[in-house]
Amino acid sequence: MNWQTGVVYSPPNLPDGRTSLLAMRCETPRFPCYIDNDANVACYGEYWLGAGQGAENMCLLTLGTGVGGGIVVFGQLLRGIDGTAAEIGHLKVMRGGRKCDAAQRAASRHTDR
């Protein structure tokens, strides 16, 4: 997902194609509204007001429809070059190894790492 535009590209647990969350975001004049990956939001929420409060750095692991996570370094959410810095459920551990359905669909838009 592109957190700046609110567009989700080929989500592994949703129907194929682009989904724009920007059109669905809240538009209240008193409060800002942000759109991001659920694991990133959970991580930053814990850093800001939860178990990570007062820490300089922290990471959070999420287990749900997949394995994800978030990383905060010196108060900033770490996103990585393509927004998947902490998405450990899709890390390649063996070149040419078995792929899940999401990885097979994502192969056309990501280079071999």
Secondary structure in CASP SS format (residue, H / E / C, confidence):
PFRMAT SS
TARGET T0000
AUTHOR 0000-0000-0000
METHOD secondary structure of the structure
MODEL  1
M C 1.00
N E 1.00
W C 1.00
Q C 1.00
T C 1.00
G C 1.00
V E 1.00
V E 1.00
Y E 1.00
S C 1.00
P C 1.00
P C 1.00
N C 1.00
L C 1.00
P C 1.00
D C 1.00
G C 1.00
R E 1.00
T E 1.00
S E 1.00
L C 1.00
L H 1.00
A H 1.00
M H 1.00
R C 1.00
C C 1.00
E C 1.00
T C 1.00
P C 1.00
R C 1.00
F C 1.00
P C 1.00
C C 1.00
Y C 1.00
I C 1.00
D C 1.00
N C 1.00
D H 1.00
A H 1.00
N H 1.00
V H 1.00
A H 1.00
C H 1.00
Y H 1.00
G H 1.00
E H 1.00
Y H 1.00
W H 1.00
L H 1.00
G C 1.00
A C 1.00
G C 1.00
Q C 1.00
G C 1.00
A C 1.00
E C 1.00
N E 1.00
M E 1.00
C E 1.00
L E 1.00
L E 1.00
T E 1.00
L E 1.00
G C 1.00
T C 1.00
G C 1.00
V E 1.00
G E 1.00
G E 1.00
G E 1.00
I E 1.00
V E 1.00
V E 1.00
F C 1.00
G C 1.00
Q E 1.00
L E 1.00
L C 1.00
R C 1.00
G C 1.00
I C 1.00
D C 1.00
G C 1.00
T C 1.00
A C 1.00
A C 1.00
E C 1.00
I H 1.00
G H 1.00
H H 1.00
L C 1.00
K C 1.00
V C 1.00
M C 1.00
R C 1.00
G C 1.00
G C 1.00
R C 1.00
K C 1.00
C C 1.00
D H 1.00
A H 1.00
A H 1.00
Q H 1.00
R H 1.00
A H 1.00
A C 1.00
S C 1.00
R C 1.00
H C 1.00
T C 1.00
D C 1.00
R C 1.00
END
